[in-house]
Amino acid sequence: MSRPPDITVAAVAETAGRFLCVEERINNRLVFNQPAGHVEPGETLLAAVVREVREETAWLFEPAGLLGVYLWRRPSARRPTLRFCFTGRVSDHHAHQRLDRGIVRTHWLTEGELRARGEQLRSPLVLRCVEDFLTGKVASLETVAALDFDSAAGVAPTTRL
């Protein structure tokens, strides 16, 4: 039986042609990614993306639309990743906030600067999400507003006390 995918969220925030990115250390390698991370049990996709952006960049993310849902199978991974990528704006930066473990710093990079870092991108999804953003592929938040971790993972609802 194959294992269910890891459910993750990511944020594409753009200002004046530059995209909010994180530089992070993964397996002793520096890589670039959108602010992104795993959805925690009981957490909605929207709450997860807001939390991840704050933890990784110190910015408050305000989701405006669903950019896409991407299934990626990294050859070395035991499980595929199902990424829900949102677009929106950031505000309320906490400059002195400690960033999440593994995050080295944040950057505002153009599409060209991301392309130039090709081998340093955490996955092909980084550039794919920027490309989809630039083509205007954005769906309404209503398409995911009711999904929490269990429903996104295809787990039957349980009674909670």
DSSP file (Angstrom, degrees, kcal/mol; ACC not computed):
  #  RESIDUE AA STRUCTURE BP1 BP2  ACC     N-H-->O    O-->H-N    N-H-->O    O-->H-N    TCO  KAPPA ALPHA  PHI   PSI    X-CA   Y-CA   Z-CA
    1    1 A M              0   0    0      0, 0.0     2,-0.1     0, 0.0     0, 0.0   0.000 360.0 360.0 360.0 133.7    0.0    0.0    0.0
    2    2 A S        -     0   0    0      1,-0.1    77,-0.1    77,-0.0     0, 0.0  -0.472 360.0-110.9 -78.1 152.5    1.4    3.4   -0.9
    3    3 A R        -     0   0    0     75,-0.3    -1,-0.1    -2,-0.1     0, 0.0  -0.560  32.6-106.6 -82.7 145.4    1.7    6.0    1.8
    4    4 A P        -     0   0    0      0, 0.0    -1,-0.1     0, 0.0     3,-0.1  -0.332  45.3 -97.0 -67.0 154.9   -0.6    9.1    1.8
    5    5 A P        -     0   0    0      0, 0.0     2,-0.4     0, 0.0    76,-0.2  -0.291  33.1-104.6 -71.7 156.4    1.1   12.4    0.8
    6    6 A D  E     -a   81   0A   0     74,-2.7    76,-3.3     1,-0.0     2,-0.6  -0.665  36.4-133.4 -71.8 133.3    2.5   15.0    3.3
    7    7 A I  E     +a   82   0A   0     -2,-0.4    32,-2.1    32,-0.2     2,-0.3  -0.836  36.1 168.2 -95.3 120.0    0.0   17.9    3.3
    8    8 A T  E     -aB  83  38A   0     74,-2.8    76,-2.5    -2,-0.6     2,-0.3  -0.852  23.6-149.2-128.7 164.0    1.8   21.2    3.0
    9    9 A V  E     -aB  84  37A   0     28,-2.6    28,-2.1    -2,-0.3     2,-0.3  -0.921  12.7-175.0-127.2 155.9    1.0   24.8    2.4
   10   10 A A  E     -aB  85  36A   0     74,-1.9    76,-2.9    -2,-0.3     2,-0.4  -0.973  13.5-139.9-147.1 158.7    3.0   27.6    0.7
   11   11 A A  E     -a   86   0A   0     24,-1.9     2,-0.6    -2,-0.3    76,-0.2  -0.980   4.2-162.1-127.0 133.0    2.6   31.3    0.1
   12   12 A V  E     +a   87   0A   0     74,-2.9    76,-1.4    -2,-0.4     2,-0.5  -0.953  18.7 174.1-109.9 111.0    3.4   33.4   -2.9
   13   13 A A  E     -a   88   0A   0     -2,-0.6     7,-2.5     7,-0.3     2,-0.4  -0.981   8.1-170.3-118.5 126.0    3.5   37.1   -1.9
   14   14 A E  E     +E   19   0B   0     74,-0.5     2,-0.4    -2,-0.5     5,-0.2  -0.940  11.9 175.9-122.5 138.0    4.7   39.6   -4.5
   15   15 A T  E >  S-E   18   0B   0      3,-2.6     3,-1.7    -2,-0.4    -2,-0.0  -0.964  74.9 -18.9-140.1 122.1    5.6   43.3   -4.2
   16   16 A A  T 3  S-     0   0    0     -2,-0.4     3,-0.1     1,-0.3    -1,-0.0   0.854 128.8 -48.5  51.3  42.1    6.9   45.4   -7.1
   17   17 A G  T 3  S+     0   0    0      1,-0.3    94,-0.5    93,-0.1     2,-0.4   0.568 116.4 112.0  79.8   8.6    7.9   42.3   -9.0
   18   18 A R  E <   -E   15   0B   0     -3,-1.7    -3,-2.6    92,-0.2     2,-0.4  -0.918  55.5-144.2-118.1 144.2    9.7   40.6   -6.1
   19   19 A F  E     -EF  14 109B   0     90,-3.5    90,-2.4    -2,-0.4     2,-0.4  -0.880  20.3-116.0-112.4 136.4    8.6   37.5   -4.3
   20   20 A L  E     + F   0 108B   0     -7,-2.5    -7,-0.3    -2,-0.4     2,-0.3  -0.550  46.6 169.3 -69.6 123.4    9.0   36.7   -0.6
   21   21 A C  E     - F   0 107B   0     86,-3.0    86,-2.5    -2,-0.4     2,-0.4  -0.917  27.2-137.2-133.8 158.8   11.3   33.8   -0.2
   22   22 A V  E     -GF  33 106B   0     11,-3.0    11,-2.0    -2,-0.3     2,-0.6  -0.931   7.1-146.7-115.4 144.3   13.1   32.0    2.6
   23   23 A E  E     +GF  32 105B   0     82,-2.9    81,-3.1    -2,-0.4    82,-1.3  -0.957  34.0 174.5-103.9 121.1   16.7   30.8    2.5
   24   24 A E  E     -GF  31 103B   0      7,-2.8     7,-2.9    -2,-0.6     2,-0.7  -0.913  34.8-121.2-133.9 156.1   16.8   27.6    4.6
   25   25 A R  E     +G   30   0B   0     77,-2.8     2,-0.5    -2,-0.3     5,-0.2  -0.866  32.7 173.7 -99.5 117.6   19.2   24.9    5.6
   26   26 A I  E >  S-G   29   0B   0      3,-3.0     3,-1.1    -2,-0.7    -2,-0.0  -0.987  72.7 -16.8-125.6 120.0   17.9   21.4    4.7
   27   27 A N  T 3  S-     0   0    0     -2,-0.5    -1,-0.1     1,-0.3     3,-0.1   0.917 128.4 -52.8  50.8  48.7   20.3   18.5    5.2
   28   28 A N  T 3  S+     0   0    0      1,-0.2     2,-0.4    -3,-0.1    -1,-0.3   0.708 118.5 111.2  62.0  23.6   23.3   20.8    5.4
   29   29 A R  E <   -G   26   0B   0     -3,-1.1    -3,-3.0    91,-0.0     2,-0.5  -0.991  66.9-130.0-128.1 134.6   22.4   22.5    2.1
   30   30 A L  E     +G   25   0B   0     -2,-0.4     2,-0.3    -5,-0.2    -5,-0.2  -0.731  37.5 170.1 -84.1 127.1   21.2   26.1    1.7
   31   31 A V  E     -G   24   0B   0     -7,-2.9    -7,-2.8    -2,-0.5     2,-0.4  -0.899  29.1-126.9-133.8 161.9   18.0   26.2   -0.5
   32   32 A F  E     +Gh  23 121B   0     88,-2.4    90,-3.0    -2,-0.3    91,-0.3  -0.894  36.1 153.7-112.6 142.2   15.4   28.8   -1.5
   33   33 A N  E     -G   22   0B   0    -11,-2.0   -11,-3.0    -2,-0.4     3,-0.1  -0.954  46.4 -95.9-153.1 164.0   11.7   28.2   -1.1
   34   34 A Q        -     0   0    0     -2,-0.3     2,-0.3   -13,-0.2   -13,-0.2  -0.522  65.7 -80.3 -72.1 158.3    8.5   30.1   -0.6
   35   35 A P  S    S+     0   0    0      0, 0.0   -24,-1.9     0, 0.0     2,-0.3  -0.515  81.0 146.8 -57.6 126.6    7.4   30.3    3.0
   36   36 A A  E     +B   10   0A   0     -2,-0.3     2,-0.3   -26,-0.2   -26,-0.2  -0.982  18.1 146.5-161.1 161.7    5.9   26.9    3.4
   37   37 A G  E     -B    9   0A   0    -28,-2.1   -28,-2.6    -2,-0.3     2,-0.1  -0.983  44.9 -53.8 176.3-178.6    5.4   24.0    5.8
   38   38 A H  E     -B    8   0A   0     -2,-0.3     2,-0.4   -30,-0.2   -30,-0.2  -0.422  45.3-119.9 -78.2 147.9    3.2   21.1    7.0
   39   39 A V        -     0   0    0    -32,-2.1   -32,-0.2    -2,-0.1     6,-0.1  -0.740  31.1-133.2 -83.3 131.1   -0.4   21.4    8.0
   40   40 A E    >   -     0   0    0     -2,-0.4     3,-2.4     4,-0.2   109,-0.3  -0.591  33.6 -84.7 -86.8 149.2   -0.9   20.4   11.6
   41   41 A P  T 3  S+     0   0    0      0, 0.0    -1,-0.1     0, 0.0     3,-0.1  -0.240 117.1  15.5 -52.5 133.2   -3.7   18.0   12.7
   42   42 A G  T 3  S+     0   0    0      1,-0.3     2,-0.3    -3,-0.1    -2,-0.0   0.383 100.8 120.7  84.0  -3.6   -6.9   19.9   13.3
   43   43 A E    <   -     0   0    0     -3,-2.4   106,-1.3     1,-0.0    -1,-0.3  -0.731  61.0-127.7 -96.2 140.0   -5.6   23.0   11.4
   44   44 A T  B  >  -I  148   0C   0     -2,-0.3     4,-2.2   104,-0.2   104,-0.2  -0.436  24.6-114.3 -77.3 160.9   -7.3   24.5    8.4
   45   45 A L  H  > S+     0   0    0    102,-1.6     4,-2.1    99,-0.3     5,-0.2   0.895 117.1  50.0 -61.6 -40.4   -5.2   25.1    5.3
   46   46 A L  H  > S+     0   0    0    101,-0.3     4,-2.0    98,-0.2    -1,-0.2   0.914 110.7  48.0 -67.6 -42.3   -5.7   28.9    5.6
   47   47 A A  H  > S+     0   0    0      1,-0.2     4,-2.3     2,-0.2    -1,-0.2   0.891 111.1  53.4 -63.9 -37.6   -4.7   28.9    9.3
   48   48 A A  H  X S+     0   0    0     -4,-2.2     4,-2.9     2,-0.2    -2,-0.2   0.915 108.5  47.1 -65.0 -43.6   -1.6   26.8    8.4
   49   49 A V  H  X S+     0   0    0     -4,-2.1     4,-2.1     2,-0.2     5,-0.2   0.892 112.6  49.5 -69.2 -37.0   -0.4   29.1    5.6
   50   50 A V  H  X S+     0   0    0     -4,-2.0     4,-1.9     2,-0.2    11,-0.4   0.935 114.4  45.9 -63.2 -45.2   -0.8   32.2    7.8
   51   51 A R  H  X S+     0   0    0     -4,-2.3     4,-2.8     1,-0.2     5,-0.2   0.932 112.2  49.9 -63.0 -47.5    1.1   30.5   10.7
   52   52 A E  H  X S+     0   0    0     -4,-2.9     4,-2.5     1,-0.2     5,-0.2   0.906 110.2  49.5 -61.9 -42.8    3.9   29.2    8.5
   53   53 A V  H  X>S+     0   0    0     -4,-2.1     4,-2.2    -5,-0.2     6,-0.8   0.923 113.3  46.9 -63.1 -42.9    4.5   32.6    6.9
   54   54 A R  H  X5S+     0   0    0     -4,-1.9     4,-1.7     4,-0.2    -2,-0.2   0.938 115.1  46.1 -63.4 -46.1    4.7   34.3   10.3
   55   55 A E  H  <5S+     0   0    0     -4,-2.8    45,-2.2     1,-0.2    -2,-0.2   0.872 121.2  36.7 -65.4 -37.4    7.0   31.7   11.7
   56   56 A E  H  <5S+     0   0    0     -4,-2.5    -1,-0.2    43,-0.2    -2,-0.2   0.716 135.5  15.4 -91.5 -21.5    9.4   31.6    8.7
   57   57 A T  H  <5S-     0   0    0     -4,-2.2    -3,-0.2    -5,-0.2    -2,-0.2   0.553  88.2-123.2-128.8 -14.0    9.4   35.3    7.7
   58   58 A A  S  <<S+     0   0    0     -4,-1.7    36,-2.6    -5,-0.6     2,-0.3   0.574  74.0 121.8  72.3  11.5    8.0   37.4   10.6
   59   59 A W        -     0   0    0     -6,-0.8     2,-0.6    34,-0.2    -1,-0.3  -0.769  67.0-123.4-100.3 150.2    5.4   38.8    8.1
   60   60 A L  E     -C   91   0A   0     31,-2.9    31,-1.9    -2,-0.3     2,-0.4  -0.851  29.1-150.9 -89.6 120.8    1.6   38.5    8.6
   61   61 A F  E     -C   90   0A   0     -2,-0.6    29,-0.2   -11,-0.4    -7,-0.1  -0.799  10.0-163.8 -97.3 133.4    0.2   36.8    5.4
   62   62 A E  E     -C   89   0A   0     27,-3.1    27,-1.6    -2,-0.4    -2,-0.0  -0.901  20.4-138.8-115.9  98.7   -3.4   37.6    4.3
   63   63 A P  E     +C   88   0A   0      0, 0.0    25,-0.3     0, 0.0     3,-0.1  -0.290  28.1 171.0 -60.8 137.6   -4.5   34.9    1.8
   64   64 A A  E     -     0   0A   0     23,-3.5    77,-0.4     1,-0.4     2,-0.3   0.603  60.6  -8.1-118.2 -24.2   -6.4   36.2   -1.2
   65   65 A G  E     -C   87   0A   0     22,-1.8    22,-2.4    75,-0.2     2,-0.6  -0.991  66.3 -98.6-166.5 164.9   -6.6   33.2   -3.5
   66   66 A L  E     -CD  86 139A   0     73,-2.6    73,-3.3    -2,-0.3    20,-0.3  -0.854  27.4-171.5 -94.0 118.3   -5.6   29.6   -4.1
   67   67 A L  E     -     0   0A   0     18,-2.6     2,-0.3    -2,-0.6    19,-0.2   0.882  57.9 -55.1 -77.6 -40.1   -2.8   29.5   -6.7
   68   68 A G  E     -C   85   0A   0     17,-1.5    17,-2.8    71,-0.1     2,-0.5  -0.956  37.2-111.0 174.5 168.8   -2.8   25.8   -7.1
   69   69 A V  E     -C   84   0A   0     -2,-0.3     2,-0.4    15,-0.2    15,-0.2  -0.995  37.1-170.3-122.2 124.9   -2.6   22.3   -5.7
   70   70 A Y  E     -C   83   0A   0     13,-2.7    13,-3.3    -2,-0.5     2,-0.6  -0.959  16.7-157.9-126.9 129.9    0.5   20.4   -6.6
   71   71 A L  E     -C   82   0A   0     -2,-0.4     2,-0.4    11,-0.2    11,-0.2  -0.937  21.3-179.2-105.6 121.6    1.5   16.8   -6.1
   72   72 A W  E     -C   81   0A   0      9,-2.8     9,-2.9    -2,-0.6     2,-0.7  -0.977  18.6-161.2-127.8 133.8    5.3   16.3   -6.2
   73   73 A R        -     0   0    0     -2,-0.4    -2,-0.0     7,-0.2     9,-0.0  -0.881  10.5-157.4-114.0  98.3    7.2   13.1   -5.8
   74   74 A R    >   -     0   0    0     -2,-0.7     3,-1.7     5,-0.3    -2,-0.0  -0.602  21.4-130.0 -70.7 130.5   10.8   13.8   -4.9
   75   75 A P  T 3  S+     0   0    0      0, 0.0    -1,-0.1     0, 0.0    -2,-0.0   0.822 104.8  46.0 -54.8 -34.3   12.8   10.7   -6.0
   76   76 A S  T 3  S+     0   0    0      2,-0.0     2,-0.2    -3,-0.0    -2,-0.0   0.521  94.8  96.7 -88.7  -4.0   14.5   10.3   -2.6
   77   77 A A    <   -     0   0    0     -3,-1.7     0, 0.0     1,-0.1     0, 0.0  -0.564  64.8-146.3 -90.1 149.5   11.4   10.8   -0.4
   78   78 A R  S    S+     0   0    0     -2,-0.2   -75,-0.3     1,-0.1    -1,-0.1   0.743  87.8  36.8 -80.2 -24.5    9.3    8.0    1.0
   79   79 A R  S    S-     0   0    0    -77,-0.1    -5,-0.3    -5,-0.0    -1,-0.1  -0.961  82.6-120.9-129.3 145.0    6.1   10.0    0.6
   80   80 A P        -     0   0    0      0, 0.0   -74,-2.7     0, 0.0     2,-0.4  -0.335  28.9-123.1 -73.0 166.9    4.9   12.4   -2.0
   81   81 A T  E     -aC   6  72A   0     -9,-2.9    -9,-2.8   -76,-0.2     2,-0.7  -0.954  12.7-158.6-115.1 131.5    4.0   16.0   -1.1
   82   82 A L  E     -aC   7  71A   0    -76,-3.3   -74,-2.8    -2,-0.4     2,-0.5  -0.941  19.8-165.8-107.6 109.9    0.6   17.6   -1.7
   83   83 A R  E     -aC   8  70A   0    -13,-3.3   -13,-2.7    -2,-0.7     2,-0.7  -0.861  15.5-162.1-106.7 124.9    1.2   21.3   -1.7
   84   84 A F  E     -aC   9  69A   0    -76,-2.5   -74,-1.9    -2,-0.5     2,-0.5  -0.925  18.8-161.8 -99.6 112.9   -1.7   23.9   -1.5
   85   85 A C  E     -aC  10  68A   0    -17,-2.8   -18,-2.6    -2,-0.7   -17,-1.5  -0.861   6.9-170.0-106.5 128.5   -0.2   27.2   -2.6
   86   86 A F  E     -aC  11  66A   0    -76,-2.9   -74,-2.9    -2,-0.5     2,-0.3  -0.782  10.3-148.3-112.3 154.7   -1.9   30.5   -1.8
   87   87 A T  E     +aC  12  65A   0    -22,-2.4   -23,-3.5    -2,-0.3   -22,-1.8  -0.899  37.8 114.8-117.6 153.4   -1.3   34.0   -2.9
   88   88 A G  E     -aC  13  63A   0    -76,-1.4   -74,-0.5    -2,-0.3     2,-0.3  -0.975  54.8 -69.0 174.9-166.8   -1.9   37.1   -0.9
   89   89 A R  E     - C   0  62A   0    -27,-1.6   -27,-3.1    -2,-0.3     2,-0.3  -0.757  31.1-141.6-112.4 157.8   -0.3   40.1    0.7
   90   90 A V  E     + C   0  61A   0     -2,-0.3     2,-0.3   -29,-0.2   -29,-0.2  -0.894  28.8 149.8-116.5 151.8    2.0   40.5    3.7
   91   91 A S  E     + C   0  60A   0    -31,-1.9   -31,-2.9    -2,-0.3     0, 0.0  -0.896  43.7  57.2-156.9-177.8    2.0   43.3    6.3
   92   92 A D        -     0   0    0     -2,-0.3     2,-0.3   -33,-0.2    -1,-0.2   0.922  67.0-161.5  51.0  59.9    2.8   43.8   10.0
   93   93 A H        -     0   0    0    -34,-0.2     2,-0.9    -3,-0.1   -34,-0.2  -0.575  13.0-153.4 -76.7 131.3    6.4   42.7    9.8
   94   94 A H    >   -     0   0    0    -36,-2.6     3,-2.1    -2,-0.3    -1,-0.1  -0.787  13.5-173.9-102.5  85.5    8.0   41.9   13.2
   95   95 A A  T 3  S+     0   0    0     -2,-0.9    -1,-0.2     1,-0.3   -36,-0.1   0.740  79.7  46.7 -57.5 -28.4   11.6   42.6   12.3
   96   96 A H  T 3  S+     0   0    0     -3,-0.1    -1,-0.3   -38,-0.1     2,-0.1   0.401  82.9 120.7 -97.8   3.4   13.0   41.3   15.6
   97   97 A Q    <   -     0   0    0     -3,-2.1     2,-0.3   -39,-0.1    -3,-0.0  -0.442  69.3-116.9 -67.9 137.4   11.1   38.1   15.7
   98   98 A R        -     0   0    0     -2,-0.1     2,-0.1     1,-0.1   -40,-0.1  -0.592  33.8-128.3 -71.4 133.0   13.2   34.9   15.8
   99   99 A L        -     0   0    0     -2,-0.3   -43,-0.2     1,-0.2     3,-0.1  -0.459  33.3 -79.7 -85.0 158.9   12.6   32.9   12.6
  100  100 A D    >   -     0   0    0    -45,-2.2     3,-2.0   -48,-0.2    -1,-0.2  -0.064  63.0 -77.8 -53.9 152.9   11.6   29.2   12.5
  101  101 A R  T 3  S+     0   0    0      1,-0.3    -1,-0.2    -3,-0.1     3,-0.1  -0.275 119.0  21.7 -55.3 133.3   14.4   26.6   13.0
  102  102 A G  T 3  S+     0   0    0      1,-0.3   -77,-2.8    -3,-0.1     2,-0.5   0.109  89.9 121.2  94.4 -21.1   16.4   26.1    9.8
  103  103 A I  E <   -F   24   0B   0     -3,-2.0    -1,-0.3   -79,-0.2   -79,-0.3  -0.655  36.5-178.1 -79.5 124.0   15.5   29.5    8.3
  104  104 A V  E     -     0   0B   0    -81,-3.1     2,-0.3    -2,-0.5   -80,-0.2   0.896  60.9 -39.7 -86.8 -47.5   18.7   31.5    7.6
  105  105 A R  E     -F   23   0B   0    -82,-1.3   -82,-2.9     2,-0.0    -1,-0.4  -0.973  54.7-106.6-167.1 171.3   17.1   34.7    6.3
  106  106 A T  E     -F   22   0B   0     -2,-0.3     2,-0.3   -84,-0.2   -84,-0.2  -0.780  30.6-170.3-107.6 157.5   14.3   36.0    4.1
  107  107 A H  E     -F   21   0B   0    -86,-2.5   -86,-3.0    -2,-0.3     2,-0.6  -0.967  24.7-139.4-141.4 154.4   14.7   37.6    0.6
  108  108 A W  E     +F   20   0B   0     -2,-0.3     2,-0.3   -88,-0.2   -88,-0.2  -0.956  39.3 178.2-112.7 106.6   12.6   39.5   -1.9
  109  109 A L  E     -F   19   0B   0    -90,-2.4   -90,-3.5    -2,-0.6     2,-0.1  -0.844  25.7-128.4-117.4 145.3   13.6   38.0   -5.3
  110  110 A T     >  -     0   0    0     -2,-0.3     4,-2.0   -92,-0.3     5,-0.2  -0.346  35.6-104.2 -78.0 168.3   12.6   38.6   -8.8
  111  111 A E  H  > S+     0   0    0    -94,-0.5     4,-2.6     1,-0.2     5,-0.2   0.914 123.9  52.4 -58.1 -42.6   11.5   35.7  -11.1
  112  112 A G  H  > S+     0   0    0      1,-0.2     4,-2.2     2,-0.2    -1,-0.2   0.888 106.8  51.4 -62.7 -40.1   14.9   36.0  -12.9
  113  113 A E  H  > S+     0   0    0      2,-0.2     4,-0.7     1,-0.2    -1,-0.2   0.871 110.9  49.1 -65.7 -35.9   16.8   35.8   -9.6
  114  114 A L  H >< S+     0   0    0     -4,-2.0     3,-1.0     2,-0.2    -2,-0.2   0.931 110.0  50.6 -66.9 -44.9   14.9   32.6   -8.7
  115  115 A R  H >< S+     0   0    0     -4,-2.6     3,-1.6     1,-0.3    -2,-0.2   0.892 105.8  56.5 -58.4 -39.7   15.6   31.1  -12.1
  116  116 A A  H 3< S+     0   0    0     -4,-2.2    -1,-0.3     1,-0.3     3,-0.2   0.719 104.1  54.1 -66.3 -20.2   19.3   31.9  -11.7
  117  117 A R  T XX S+     0   0    0     -3,-1.0     3,-2.7    -4,-0.7     4,-0.7   0.112  72.0 139.1 -96.9  20.4   19.2   29.9   -8.4
  118  118 A G  G X4 S+     0   0    0     -3,-1.6     3,-1.2     1,-0.3    -1,-0.2   0.767  71.6  42.4 -35.6 -54.6   17.8   26.8  -10.2
  119  119 A E  G 34 S+     0   0    0      1,-0.2    -1,-0.3    -3,-0.2    -2,-0.1   0.683 112.5  56.5 -72.1 -17.5   19.9   24.2   -8.4
  120  120 A Q  G <4 S+     0   0    0     -3,-2.7   -88,-2.4    -6,-0.2    -1,-0.2   0.473  79.9 109.5 -93.2  -1.9   19.4   26.0   -5.1
  121  121 A L  B << S-h   32   0B   0     -3,-1.2   -88,-0.2    -4,-0.7     4,-0.0  -0.537  73.3-131.2 -74.1 139.6   15.6   25.9   -5.2
  122  122 A R  S    S-     0   0    0    -90,-3.0    -1,-0.1    -2,-0.2   -89,-0.1   0.875  81.7 -16.7 -60.3 -37.6   14.2   23.4   -2.7
  123  123 A S  S >> S-     0   0    0    -91,-0.3     3,-1.3   -49,-0.0     4,-0.5  -0.961  71.4 -97.0-156.3 168.9   12.0   21.8   -5.4
  124  124 A P  H 3> S+     0   0    0      0, 0.0     4,-1.9     0, 0.0     5,-0.1   0.692 113.3  76.0 -64.5 -16.8   10.6   22.5   -8.8
  125  125 A L  H 3> S+     0   0    0      1,-0.2     4,-2.6     2,-0.2     5,-0.2   0.794  82.0  67.1 -66.0 -27.4    7.4   23.7   -7.1
  126  126 A V  H <> S+     0   0    0     -3,-1.3     4,-1.4     1,-0.2    -1,-0.2   0.965 109.8  33.0 -58.7 -54.8    9.1   27.0   -6.2
  127  127 A L  H  X S+     0   0    0     -4,-0.5     4,-2.7     1,-0.2    -1,-0.2   0.864 115.4  58.6 -71.7 -35.9    9.4   28.2   -9.7
  128  128 A R  H  X S+     0   0    0     -4,-1.9     4,-2.5     1,-0.2    -1,-0.2   0.905 105.7  49.7 -60.5 -41.1    6.2   26.6  -10.9
  129  129 A C  H  X S+     0   0    0     -4,-2.6     4,-2.2     2,-0.2    -1,-0.2   0.896 111.5  48.3 -66.0 -39.3    4.2   28.5   -8.3
  130  130 A V  H  X S+     0   0    0     -4,-1.4     4,-2.5    -5,-0.2    -2,-0.2   0.922 111.6  50.2 -65.3 -43.3    5.8   31.8   -9.4
  131  131 A E  H  X S+     0   0    0     -4,-2.7     4,-1.4     1,-0.2    -2,-0.2   0.917 111.0  48.7 -60.6 -44.0    5.1   31.0  -13.0
  132  132 A D  H  <>S+     0   0    0     -4,-2.5     5,-2.0     1,-0.2     4,-0.4   0.894 110.6  51.8 -64.3 -38.8    1.4   30.2  -12.2
  133  133 A F  H ><5S+     0   0    0     -4,-2.2     3,-1.5     1,-0.2    -2,-0.2   0.937 107.9  51.6 -60.0 -47.0    1.2   33.5  -10.3
  134  134 A L  H 3<5S+     0   0    0     -4,-2.5    -1,-0.2     1,-0.3    -2,-0.2   0.757 107.1  53.0 -66.2 -24.9    2.5   35.4  -13.2
  135  135 A T  T 3<5S-     0   0    0     -4,-1.4    -1,-0.3    -3,-0.2    -2,-0.2   0.495 115.8-115.4 -87.7  -2.8    0.0   33.9  -15.6
  136  136 A G  T < 5 +     0   0    0     -3,-1.5     2,-1.5    -4,-0.4    -3,-0.2   0.674  57.3 157.6  82.9  17.4   -2.9   34.9  -13.3
  137  137 A K      < +     0   0    0     -5,-2.0     2,-0.4     2,-0.0    -1,-0.2  -0.607  18.5 144.6 -78.3  91.8   -4.0   31.4  -12.3
  138  138 A V        -     0   0    0     -2,-1.5     2,-0.3    -3,-0.1   -71,-0.2  -0.995  31.0-160.7-135.1 130.2   -5.8   32.1   -9.1
  139  139 A A  B     -D   66   0A   0    -73,-3.3   -73,-2.6    -2,-0.4   -71,-0.1  -0.684  34.6 -89.2-103.7 160.6   -8.9   30.4   -7.7
  140  140 A S    >   -     0   0    0     -2,-0.3     3,-1.5   -75,-0.2     4,-0.2  -0.320  28.5-124.1 -65.0 147.2  -11.2   31.8   -5.0
  141  141 A L  G >> S+     0   0    0    -77,-0.4     3,-1.9     1,-0.3     4,-1.4   0.714 104.0  79.4 -64.4 -19.7  -10.5   30.9   -1.4
  142  142 A E  G 34 S+     0   0    0      1,-0.3     4,-0.3     2,-0.2    -1,-0.3   0.752  79.5  69.0 -60.2 -22.9  -14.0   29.5   -1.2
  143  143 A T  G <4 S+     0   0    0     -3,-1.5    -1,-0.3     1,-0.2    -2,-0.2   0.694 118.0  18.0 -71.2 -16.8  -12.7   26.3   -2.9
  144  144 A V  T X4 S+     0   0    0     -3,-1.9     3,-2.0    -4,-0.2   -99,-0.3   0.422  90.1 107.6-129.6  -3.1  -10.6   25.4    0.2
  145  145 A A  T 3< S+     0   0    0     -4,-1.4   -99,-0.1     1,-0.3    -3,-0.1   0.770  85.6  43.9 -55.4 -30.9  -12.1   27.4    3.1
  146  146 A A  T 3  S+     0   0    0     -4,-0.3     2,-0.4  -102,-0.1    -1,-0.3   0.509  88.6 107.3 -94.9  -3.1  -13.7   24.4    4.7
  147  147 A L    <   +     0   0    0     -3,-2.0  -102,-1.6     4,-0.1  -101,-0.3  -0.620  42.4 176.8 -81.7 126.2  -10.8   22.0    4.4
  148  148 A D  B  >  -I   44   0C   0     -2,-0.4     4,-2.6  -104,-0.2     5,-0.3  -0.562  50.5 -82.7-109.9-176.3   -8.9   21.1    7.5
  149  149 A F  H  > S+     0   0    0   -106,-1.3     4,-2.3  -109,-0.3     6,-0.2   0.916 127.1  49.0 -54.4 -48.9   -6.0   18.6    7.8
  150  150 A D  H  4>S+     0   0    0      1,-0.2     5,-2.9     2,-0.2     4,-0.5   0.908 114.1  44.1 -63.0 -42.8   -8.2   15.6    8.1
  151  151 A S  H >45S+     0   0    0      1,-0.2     3,-0.6     3,-0.2    -1,-0.2   0.876 113.9  50.5 -72.0 -34.6  -10.4   16.4    5.1
  152  152 A A  H 3<5S+     0   0    0     -4,-2.6    -1,-0.2     1,-0.2    -2,-0.2   0.864 112.5  47.6 -67.0 -35.1   -7.3   17.4    3.0
  153  153 A A  T 3<5S-     0   0    0     -4,-2.3    -1,-0.2    -5,-0.3    -2,-0.2   0.510 115.6-116.3 -84.0  -4.9   -5.6   14.1    3.9
  154  154 A G  T < 5 +     0   0    0     -3,-0.6     2,-0.4    -4,-0.5    -3,-0.2   0.744  61.8 152.6  77.2  23.2   -8.8   12.1    3.1
  155  155 A V      < -     0   0    0     -5,-2.9    -1,-0.3    -6,-0.2    -2,-0.1  -0.700  51.0-110.8 -87.9 136.3   -9.2   10.9    6.7
  156  156 A A        -     0   0    0     -2,-0.4    -1,-0.1     1,-0.1    -5,-0.0  -0.409  42.4 -99.7 -63.9 139.7  -12.8   10.1    7.8
  157  157 A P        -     0   0    0      0, 0.0     2,-0.3     0, 0.0    -1,-0.1  -0.278  39.6-154.9 -60.3 145.2  -14.0   12.7   10.4
  158  158 A T        -     0   0    0     -3,-0.1     2,-0.5     0, 0.0    -3,-0.0  -0.852  23.3-101.8-118.5 157.2  -13.9   11.6   14.0
  159  159 A T        -     0   0    0     -2,-0.3     2,-0.5     2,-0.0     0, 0.0  -0.664  37.7-159.6 -79.4 128.4  -15.9   12.7   16.9
  160  160 A R              0   0    0     -2,-0.5    -1,-0.0     1,-0.1     0, 0.0  -0.919 360.0 360.0-113.0 135.6  -14.0   15.2   19.1
  161  161 A L              0   0    0     -2,-0.5    -1,-0.1     0, 0.0    -2,-0.0   0.458 360.0 360.0 -84.2 360.0  -14.9   15.9   22.6
